[in-house]
């Protein structure tokens, strides 16, 4: 089984304008063929997909991202299986925008996790089957505490990254129960600051705890740059998968336009390897990176992985960075 992960997908603002004249395949550029190699595909949707809703004004917020509801076709053509909605832009256009986003995605048969009309819905484990195996997705965020879902209020599954917090213990209990029901459990975490290549100490401890409780893959995002990958108990932790599609200004030093398509290969009950395909955002498209951009992002990721004790090799023929598990 091959699972594909990409980081933040933001289809609003200038990308929304581009999609009035370009087909829904446009944002994927020449990475599209990589999606066809996977059996299931996951991303973090960093905008509302809605035609309705008004700007969030209840608390201060600088950026508001929304894409027309029709642009769900962008996700459909790439055959995105599931998306996290636990992030700091899901409610940019209020509760009405969130509700429409949920309806639009579900009408497109795209699984969602991490946001809902109440806490029960936001914290529900999303389930689906691939090749006879049952997969589960849990999504949480430590961003936008004012958007925390309760039983009386819609929102996101907000979990502070402190092991002793009662909300963290609630999360761990959901992980433990899900472990009994699924063959592969993915935890999506939209966590931490926008910048910085090294995962915060509390992220490391929290990710380890999630795996100790039963998670198989930690799918991290929120930062605009990639962070290294750690193998803990032979399970991968993607601390931050970076920006995959957006219209953001590019920092010439941090290079938030560089990322990867992350392809995870599972054989039986074991994760065998990860392959990372370098990408760059150009003209509002995700494209396969070539030198010098490719050399920069590959060298950066190799250095970051070494810092986490993870060996990597470059496969010249496949043009991917390879991390082998259990070797």
N, C-alpha and C positions, 0 to 999 in steps of 0.2 A: 504494500500500500504506500502510495506517495501523497504526502500532505504538503500543500503550498501555503506559505505565509508571506504576506506583504504588510508593510507598516501603514501609516496614516494615508487614507485616500480622501482628499478634499476636492469636491466637484463644484464648489460655489464660486462666486465672484467672477473673475475673468474666465475661468473654466466653464462656468455656466453660459457665458456669452459665446465661447467657442463652440459649445454644443448646440447652439442654435443653427450653426451652418456646417458642422462636421458630424460624421456618423458616430454612433456610440462606441465603436471600436477605437476611435481616435486616441483617447487618453492612454491606451495600453501600448501604443507604438509597436515596436518590433519585439516587445516582451511577450506578445500574445501567444506565440508558439510555446513558451514555457508553461503557460497555464494548461495547455492541452496534454502535458506530460503528467499532470497530477490527477489523483482520484478524488480529492476534495480540496477546496480552496477557501482560505480565511483572510480577512482584512479587518482593519479598524476604520469605520466610516466616520470621518471627521467633519460632518456637516449634517444638517437636516435635509431630508428629501421630501419637500413639501411645497405646495402652492399656497398654502394658508399659513396663518400665524403672524404674530407681531413681535418685534424686537424685544428680547429680554431686557427689562428696565428695572426689575425689582432690586437688583444689586449692581454695582459698577462692573462693566464689561466693555472692553475695547473692540474686540473682533467678533463679528457675527457671520456665520457661514450657512448659506442655504443654497440648494440646487433644485431646479424644477423637478417635480415628481416624475416627469417622463424620463428623467435621466437615470432612473433605476435600470434602464436598458443597458447602461454602461456596465453595471454589475452583472446583469443577466448574460450579456454576450461573452463575458469572461468566465461565466459559469461559477461565480462566487457562490459557495455553499452557505457560508455563515459569516456574520459580521458582528463585531462588538459595537455596542452603543453606549458603553460605560465610558464616557469621556467628557471633556469640557466644552463641547460644541453641540451636543445632542439637543439641548434645550435653548439654543440661540434664538429660536423663534417661538419660544414659549411652549406651554403644554399642548396647545393646538398643533404646533409644528411637530412636536414629539409624537402625538397620536397619529397624525397623518403619516409620518415616517414609518411608524410601526405597521400601519395598515398597508402602505405601499410595498414595503419589503415582504410582508407575509403574502400579499397577493401575487408577488413575483416568485414565491416559494423560496425565498432567501431567509435562512434561519437567523434569529437575533438573540442576543443575550446581553444582560447588563443594564437594561432600562425597561420601564414599564409603567403601567397605570397605578401601581402600588408596589410596595417592597416585595411582596410575594412574587409578583411577575418579574420584577427586576432581578431577583436572586434565583430564579428558576434555572435549573440546568437544562440547556438546549441539547436535544438528543437527535441523532440520525445514524443511519447504518451505511457502511462502506464495505463491500466484499464480505458480507456476513458478519462484520464486527460492529459493535455498537460504540459510537463515539459520543463524548459529552463535552460541552463547552460552558464554562463559567466565566463571567466577565465582571470586573470591578474597577473602580478608580479611586484614587485619593485626591483627585482634583474637584473643584467646585462643591465644597461641603454644603452650600446653600441649596444644591440640587438633590440632596439625599432623599431617596424615596422612603416613604413610611407607609403604613397600612392605610393612612388617610390621604396620602399625597403622592402624585406621580413623580418620577424622577429616575435617577441612576442609582446603581448599587455602590454607595460610598462606603469605603472601608479604610480607616486610618492604618498606616503601616506600622503599628505597634503591637507586638505579639500579645501583650496583656490586655489590649482593648477588647471589650466584650463583643464589638462588631467583628473583630478579627477572629475571635473564637466562634462566632456564628458562621463565618466563612469556612473555617476549618471543619466545622461539623457538617456543612453542606458537602465539602470535599470528601470527607470520610464516607458519607452515605452514598455519594455518587460513585465512589470507587467500587462499591459493592454491586453497582448496576451496569457499569460500562467496561469495555475492553481497553479503551484509551481515553484518558481524561486530559483536556486542555484547559489551562487557566490563562485567561487574557487579562493583563494588568496595564491600565493606562495610568502610569505613575510617574511621580517626580518632576523635576524641572525641565525646561525646554532645552537647556544646553548642558554640556559636560559629557565626556567620553567614558568616565569611570562610574560604574554603578554606585549609588550611595550605600553606605554600610547597612542601613536598615532594609534596603532592597535585597541584599544578599541573604540576610538572616530570614527575611520574609519568604523569599523564593525557596530557600532550603526547607523551611517549615511546611510550605505547601507541598513539596515533593515528599517530605516525611509523612504527610497525612494522606498521600495517594495520588497527587498530580503526576502526569507523565511528561507534559511539555508546558513550560512557562513561556507565554507569548507576550513579551513586553513591548510597550510603545509609549508615546507621548513626547519624548525628546525629539528634537529636529535632526539629530545626528545618531548614527548607529553606535551601539555599545557592544562590547565583546560578548562572546557566548561561553558559558560555563557548562561543563558536564558534571552533574552532581548525582551520584548513584546511577551513573550511566543514562541520566535523563537530561535533555538539553534545556538550558535557561537562556532564552533570547532576551537579554536585559533591555534592549531597545532596538527596534527594527527600523527606526527613522522615518523620514518622509518618502512616500512612494509617488504620489501624484498631488500637485498643488499649484498655486500661482504665487507662492511666496517669493519675496526678495531673497537673493542668494548671498550669504555671507562669504566673502572671498577667501577667508581663512578657514572657517568651520565647514564650509561646503555642505550645507543642508540639502543640496540637490542630489547628493550621492547616497545610494542605498544598495539593497540587494533584493532579489527574489530568493526566498529561503525555501528550499525543497527538502523535506524530511522523509527518509525512507524507513519504513517499518516492515520487518519480516517476522511473521508469527507474532509473538508477544514482545519482541525486542526492537528497539530503534537501532538501526545499523549505521546510518550515516546521515549527515547533512551536507547539502550542496548549496553554495551561495553564488548566485549569478549577479555580477556587478551591474548596477543601473545608474542612469543619470536622467534628471528631468530637463527636457529641452522643448521649448515651444509648447508647454503644457502637456507634454507626453512623457511617459516613462520609456526610456530607450536603453538597450544594451550598451553598457559603457565600453569605450575603447581608450587606449592610452592617449593622453596622459591621465585622464580621469580614472580609468580602470586601475592603473598602477597606484594611484593615490588611495582609492578606497580599499583595494586589496591589501596594500601595505599597512594601512591604518588598522584594518580588521585583524590581520595577522598579529600585529603588535598588541592589540587589545586582548586577543585570545590568549596569547602567551602570558599576559599579566594575570589571567584567570586560570592558568595551568592547562590550557587547551591547545594541543598541537593541531596544525593545519598543513595541508599540502595543496599546491596549485596544480590542477589538471589542465594542461595546455590544450589538449584535444577537445575537451568539453567546455573549456573556458569558464571553469568554476573553481571556487575554493572549497576544499573538501575537509570535513571533520568526521572522523570515524568514531563510533561509540563502542564501548566494550572491548577495545583493542589494547 
